[in-house]
């Protein structure tokens, strides 16, 4: 993904990917709580709501026909079929928030991230690794959300997804939630401090030095 910086008024788009069960959603939810002026992008999905999930908060839950209609109308920045369920990022929603100056975190899988990269060059990619395959398998089984065939599919997919980590700008390992969140917060801070984002600050401060120099003379 591109490491170039967007204009100072446009929001940053952080794209976070990880194998299923790595804890990326929990990480991002904690991240937006501790980092000011950072919001989680809310995806659309055709899957059924899980216990505790709220429509319009966790996801925009829509029917499969409605999702497919949006896809045909090119209303998604990216979309993917993940184990039979459709997930997508609204193009208009995302663009409007970035134009308003909001920094967004987009949690999507590897194939979705590739689609975003082809449409938006100014993205910051963060890949979250599990500590090991054994830990990932333990987490998947501990969730008690999937039957054995689904767990096997997710583990097989994880091997492919881990191989894509090298195409991201940053890699973090979720071996400790607090430490990992702090590391991701540091990435956000570093990207916000890039010269392209701070050019106006540099110019403003430089002018004060020019004024002082002229006054002292």
Secondary structure, DSSP 8 states (H G I E B T S, - for coil): -------TTS--EEEEEE-TTS-HHHHHHHHHHHSTTEEE---EE-S---TT--BTTTBEE--HHHHHHHHHTT-EEEEEEETTEEEEEEHHHHHHHHHTT-EEEEE--HHHHHHHHHH-SSEEEEEEE-S-HHHHHHHHHHHT-S-HHHHHHHHHHHHHHHTTGGGSSEEEE-SSHHHHHHHHHHHHHHHHTSHHHHHHHHHHHHHHHHHHHHHH-
